[in-house]
Amino acid sequence: MRVLVEGSGGAAGWPQPGCRCASCLLAGSTRAPSAITVDGVVRLGGGEPRGAAGYQVRRLADAREAAEIGGWDVTGPDGGRLLYPARPGAVPVPPEGAAAYDIAFLDLLGEPAQLGLLRRRGLITAGTVTAVAFADHRVPAEAELRRRCGFWGAELAGDGDTVTTPRSAEKKCTTRRVLVLGGARSGKSEQAELRLAGEPDVTYVAAGAEGPAGTGGPAGAGEAAGDAEWAARVAAHRARRPAWWRTTETTDLAGVLAGARGALLIDGIGTWLAAVMDECGAWAGSADSAARLAARIAALAGAWRQTGAYVVAVSDEAGLGVVPGTPAGRLFRDELGRLNQVLAAESEEAELIVAGRVVPLAAG
């Protein structure tokens, strides 16, 4: 198949006419409303598809809006297959038993996790060209969208570009470990989840009592677990994750990393440390408890260094706040700061999340 990208922007393009949001004002290029032409004869976008003899165009249901069209499934005379969404926010649902696509355009700004699900179903494979449709001001800037495309394995085609199959040599991602740091309510968990949205096999590791990172500390995560407000936070976290992700709750992170398959999201290192300090009796600061804690941290660091999984871990940047008022609080802050340094040193990527913005942390 050969696809001409007539337009690659949102329903009103990007920048959107008359819009004064930061994304539109800072847009570095102009993108017309999304539309494509397949092999010069089948046009999708901007209304009902226009087909041609020999091409089969099927309407697909929408995973979000049952009454709406989700998109189109196109099969060419040579058996080539293409998927295209009907509009921004659409999540087309291919039928069970469908063959893999050669080219798949998706609205990854509307629902990035659809990419992981289609990969899980075998409909998007290593040979599929996956491209972004409806790029618009739902993302802060084009540079951020390109960053996301990098870890999703998707292409960001521009107006006038041509997408063809078979795919050229596939880009291999060499990243195995990513450490995502941030303060409370910085958006660090959301950024970590976004990184893994395109993965077909993900295990969410709640490192202690399940919930957002940053709840650890001398009081332990367990005390908060019975609180109604805490329960609401846990429920919100669960609802935000794709339904097909597995969840495990454990403090044996070294064991999980050693035997993991697929991808792991560990949320979070601060909660794990608080729980392990409880298990080791480390709050009292005795020599024996300190040795037990050091052994657990060394085991985690070794497993992190040698893991065969793709792992993204969330941790608290604890050194930017006020100095804790208790010895136990200062002990936790110091231990977490040192552990973050160890994990960052053994990570291909590390980033700091500030007010939802990503600040990459260079290795050198």
Buried (B, 14 or more C-beta within 10 A) or exposed (E): BBBBBBBBBBBBBBBBEEBEEEBBEEBEEEBBBBBBBBBEEBBBBBEEBEBBEEBEBEBBBBBBBEEEBBBBBBBBEEEBBBBBBBBBBBBBBBEEEBEBBBBBBBBBBBBBBBBBBBBBBEBBBEEBBBBBBBBBBBBBBBEEBBBBBEBBBBBBBBBEBEBEBEBEEEEEEEBBBBBBBBBEEBBBBBBBBBBBBBBBBBBBBBBBBBBBBBBBBBBBBEEBBEEEEBEEBBEEBBEEBBEEBEBEEEBBBBEBBBEBEBBBBBBBBBBBBBBBBBEBBBBEEEEEBBEBBEEBBEBBBBBBBEBEBBBBBBBBBBEEEEEBEEEBBEBBBEBBBEBBEBBBEBBEBBBBBBEEBBEEEEEE
